[in-house]
Amino acid sequence: MIKAVLIDDEPLARSIVKEYLQAYSDIKIEQECNDGFEGVKAIMQHQPDLVFLDIQMPKINGFEMLELVDPAPSVIFITAFDEYAIKAFEAHAVDYLLKPFSKERFDQALQKWMQQRNNKQSSGTLANMLNDAQPQPGEQHRVVVKNGSNIRIIPVQDILYIEAYDDYVKIFTKDAYHLKKKTMSHFEQALDAKDFIRVHRSYILQIQQITRIEPFEKGSHVALLKNGIKIPLSRTGYAKLKEVLGV
């Protein structure tokens, strides 16, 4: 028996998926979820073979939810994205259902997943897809992180700075830092350029946290933050920062 989890905040979309799945007696929906928080818990509990996942949901979107799940499940996305955004899926062979979708299109997506499953193709490209996908509007206002079984939503105004850390980034707030498996380039694109600036290949700063720029050794410079932390500036970052601050 194939175990599936269905995550979509729209009851109508869930009912259509369930109706279409009636033709597949070997697939059982273990749980239906209204949002990403429920989805994370359901995936951890049931360890499904397949997840039907909406992207645009309240609280946290489908991409943010998947970042909290390890290992990543096999996913058929349910989306209202336009064709431009869908290129991220196609580039990494992750299938999707574009709302509204027909029974024929649903069958095609499911057969494609089954073929990949039978051929034991890896779902490792999902991580690449998540990195390449366009940041969602909500990501300008929040960052979702997971610490053990706890999920935390960090408002971007609480972020002091972000530091590269191997395959992760460290997101620093006034009381702690949080690890997230994302690239610096992703945050450079996702965060509002009026509020955040990349001053070094390893650092993104909240502009309002900067108190002054100080010279450092060999003609280099550092930015001094309100909490006393000094952040190195690359030559390009120094020039960008001076322009933004009007100095």
Secondary structure per residue as TSV (DSSP state, phi and psi in degrees):
chain	resnum	aa	ss	phi	psi
A	1	M	-	360.0	131.8
A	2	I	E	-87.8	124.6
A	3	K	E	-91.5	133.1
A	4	A	E	-131.2	152.3
A	5	V	E	-124.9	137.7
A	6	L	E	-114.4	119.8
A	7	I	E	-125.6	108.1
A	8	D	-	-162.1	134.5
A	9	D	S	-81.7	-4.9
A	10	E	-	-100.2	113.8
A	11	P	H	-57.2	-36.8
A	12	L	H	-63.4	-44.1
A	13	A	H	-63.1	-39.5
A	14	R	H	-64.4	-41.2
A	15	S	H	-65.7	-34.8
A	16	I	H	-67.3	-43.5
A	17	V	H	-60.5	-44.5
A	18	K	H	-63.6	-39.3
A	19	E	H	-63.0	-45.8
A	20	Y	H	-67.2	-29.2
A	21	L	H	-75.6	-10.7
A	22	Q	T	-60.8	-23.9
A	23	A	T	-77.8	-5.5
A	24	Y	-	-119.6	89.2
A	25	S	T	-68.0	-16.8
A	26	D	T	-91.2	3.2
A	27	I	E	-112.9	124.6
A	28	K	E	-118.0	127.1
A	29	I	E	-80.2	111.3
A	30	E	E	-74.6	-32.6
A	31	Q	E	-161.1	143.3
A	32	E	E	-102.5	139.9
A	33	C	E	-129.9	144.0
A	34	N	S	-90.9	-18.1
A	35	D	S	-154.7	176.2
A	36	G	H	-68.2	-30.8
A	37	F	H	-63.2	-47.9
A	38	E	H	-61.4	-37.5
A	39	G	H	-62.3	-44.1
A	40	V	H	-58.9	-47.5
A	41	K	H	-63.1	-40.8
A	42	A	H	-65.5	-41.0
A	43	I	H	-67.1	-41.3
A	44	M	H	-64.7	-36.1
A	45	Q	H	-76.2	-45.3
A	46	H	H	-97.0	-18.0
A	47	Q	-	47.3	61.1
A	48	P	-	-70.4	156.6
A	49	D	S	-76.7	-29.2
A	50	L	E	-146.2	141.3
A	51	V	E	-123.9	128.0
A	52	F	E	-93.8	117.9
A	53	L	E	-131.0	122.3
A	54	D	E	-74.7	154.6
A	55	I	S	-100.3	-49.1
A	56	Q	S	-89.8	96.8
A	57	M	-	-131.6	158.5
A	58	P	S	-70.3	167.2
A	59	K	S	71.2	-77.1
A	60	I	S	-134.7	146.4
A	61	N	-	-84.7	175.1
A	62	G	H	-62.2	-37.1
A	63	F	H	-64.0	-46.8
A	64	E	H	-60.6	-38.8
A	65	M	H	-62.6	-44.8
A	66	L	H	-64.2	-30.3
A	67	E	H	-65.9	-18.4
A	68	L	T	-93.6	-2.2
A	69	V	-	-110.6	128.5
A	70	D	S	-142.2	121.6
A	71	P	S	-77.4	157.8
A	72	A	-	-69.3	135.8
A	73	P	-	-80.5	170.3
A	74	S	-	-74.9	136.1
A	75	V	E	-132.2	135.0
A	76	I	E	-108.8	115.8
A	77	F	E	-80.6	145.9
A	78	I	E	-116.7	119.7
A	79	T	E	-147.1	154.7
A	80	A	-	-109.7	18.3
A	81	F	-	-62.2	154.1
A	82	D	-	-82.8	175.4
A	83	E	H	-64.4	-33.2
A	84	Y	H	-61.5	-48.2
A	85	A	H	-67.9	-29.6
A	86	I	H	-67.3	-19.4
A	87	K	H	-55.4	-30.6
A	88	A	H	-61.5	-37.1
A	89	F	H	-70.4	-48.6
A	90	E	H	-62.9	-34.3
A	91	A	H	-64.9	-24.8
A	92	H	T	-118.4	19.1
A	93	A	T	57.9	31.6
A	94	V	-	-97.0	125.6
A	95	D	-	-84.8	164.0
A	96	Y	E	-151.6	157.2
A	97	L	E	-118.1	119.6
A	98	L	E	-90.3	117.0
A	99	K	S	-66.5	139.7
A	100	P	S	-79.2	143.6
A	101	F	-	-118.7	149.7
A	102	S	-	-90.1	169.1
A	103	K	H	-62.7	-37.9
A	104	E	H	-63.2	-44.5
A	105	R	H	-67.3	-37.1
A	106	F	H	-61.0	-46.0
A	107	D	H	-61.2	-40.0
A	108	Q	H	-62.0	-43.8
A	109	A	H	-64.3	-42.5
A	110	L	H	-68.6	-40.2
A	111	Q	H	-65.7	-36.9
A	112	K	H	-62.9	-43.8
A	113	W	H	-64.3	-42.4
A	114	M	H	-62.5	-39.7
A	115	Q	H	-64.0	-43.3
A	116	Q	H	-62.2	-40.1
A	117	R	H	-65.5	-44.5
A	118	N	H	-65.4	-33.4
A	119	N	T	-84.6	0.4
A	120	K	T	57.9	38.6
A	121	Q	-	-73.3	141.8
A	122	S	-	-74.7	146.7
A	123	S	-	-94.3	15.8
A	124	G	T	-62.8	-21.6
A	125	T	H	-69.1	-11.5
A	126	L	H	-60.5	-38.9
A	127	A	H	-62.5	-40.0
A	128	N	H	-65.1	-39.2
A	129	M	H	-63.4	-41.8
A	130	L	H	-63.3	-35.9
A	131	N	H	-71.8	-34.7
A	132	D	H	-85.0	-21.2
A	133	A	S	-63.5	148.3
A	134	Q	-	-63.9	134.8
A	135	P	-	-58.6	141.7
A	136	Q	-	-85.1	156.4
A	137	P	G	-53.4	-38.7
A	138	G	G	-63.3	-23.5
A	139	E	G	-72.3	-11.1
A	140	Q	G	-75.3	-16.7
A	141	H	T	-115.0	-12.6
A	142	R	E	-154.3	159.6
A	143	V	E	-131.4	131.3
A	144	V	E	-101.6	127.7
A	145	V	E	-130.0	160.3
A	146	K	E	-126.5	130.2
A	147	N	E	-125.9	101.4
A	148	G	T	65.9	-123.5
A	149	S	T	-95.4	0.1
A	150	N	E	-93.6	134.9
A	151	I	E	-109.3	131.2
A	152	R	E	-126.6	136.2
A	153	I	E	-102.8	118.5
A	154	I	E	-102.4	115.5
A	155	P	E	-62.3	139.7
A	156	V	G	-62.9	-25.8
A	157	Q	G	-68.1	-14.9
A	158	D	G	-87.7	-7.6
A	159	I	-	-82.4	122.8
A	160	L	-	-82.8	-49.8
A	161	Y	E	-161.9	166.1
A	162	I	E	-124.9	135.6
A	163	E	E	-124.5	135.5
A	164	A	E	-66.0	141.8
A	165	Y	E	-149.7	87.9
A	166	D	T	53.6	-123.0
A	167	D	T	-85.5	4.2
A	168	Y	E	-118.8	179.2
A	169	V	E	-127.5	151.7
A	170	K	E	-99.8	124.3
A	171	I	E	-104.4	111.1
A	172	F	E	-94.3	128.5
A	173	T	-	-115.2	-177.3
A	174	K	S	-67.4	-23.3
A	175	D	S	-113.8	-9.0
A	176	A	-	-170.5	178.2
A	177	Y	E	-127.9	156.2
A	178	H	E	-130.6	137.9
A	179	L	E	-89.0	140.2
A	180	K	E	-143.9	135.6
A	181	K	-	-85.0	80.8
A	182	K	-	-143.3	163.3
A	183	T	-	-92.1	158.6
A	184	M	H	-62.7	-36.2
A	185	S	H	-63.0	-36.6
A	186	H	H	-60.3	-48.1
A	187	F	H	-69.9	-33.3
A	188	E	H	-61.0	-35.4
A	189	Q	H	-81.3	-37.4
A	190	A	H	-78.2	-37.5
A	191	L	S	-80.3	149.5
A	192	D	-	-67.7	124.1
A	193	A	T	-65.2	-17.3
A	194	K	T	-73.6	-21.9
A	195	D	T	-111.5	-25.7
A	196	F	E	-129.6	145.5
A	197	I	E	-139.5	137.7
A	198	R	E	-88.6	114.9
A	199	V	E	-105.5	-2.8
A	200	H	E	-164.8	155.7
A	201	R	T	-61.2	-18.4
A	202	S	T	-110.0	2.7
A	203	Y	E	-141.6	136.6
A	204	I	E	-123.3	130.2
A	205	L	E	-114.4	147.9
A	206	Q	E	-80.0	122.8
A	207	I	G	-58.6	-37.1
A	208	Q	G	-68.7	-13.2
A	209	Q	G	-85.9	-9.7
A	210	I	E	-83.5	127.5
A	211	T	E	-99.1	-37.5
A	212	R	E	-165.1	167.8
A	213	I	E	-108.9	132.1
A	214	E	E	-121.2	145.2
A	215	P	E	-68.9	151.1
A	216	F	-	-131.1	-168.2
A	217	E	G	-68.8	149.5
A	218	K	G	54.9	40.5
A	219	G	G	77.2	5.5
A	220	S	-	-88.0	176.8
A	221	H	E	-139.2	159.4
A	222	V	E	-130.8	154.6
A	223	A	E	-101.9	129.9
A	224	L	E	-96.0	123.6
A	225	L	E	-92.6	168.5
A	226	K	T	-61.2	-29.1
A	227	N	T	-86.9	4.9
A	228	G	S	92.7	-6.9
A	229	I	-	-71.8	138.4
A	230	K	E	-106.3	128.0
A	231	I	E	-113.3	126.5
A	232	P	E	-67.1	145.2
A	233	L	E	-113.6	129.8
A	234	S	-	-74.1	169.2
A	235	R	H	-60.9	-43.1
A	236	T	H	-65.8	-42.4
A	237	G	H	-64.3	-37.9
A	238	Y	H	-63.1	-44.1
A	239	A	H	-64.8	-43.1
A	240	K	H	-61.7	-42.6
A	241	L	H	-66.8	-41.7
A	242	K	H	-60.6	-40.5
A	243	E	H	-64.5	-44.5
A	244	V	H	-65.0	-40.0
A	245	L	H	-83.9	-9.0
A	246	G	T	70.9	37.2
A	247	V	-	-118.2	360.0
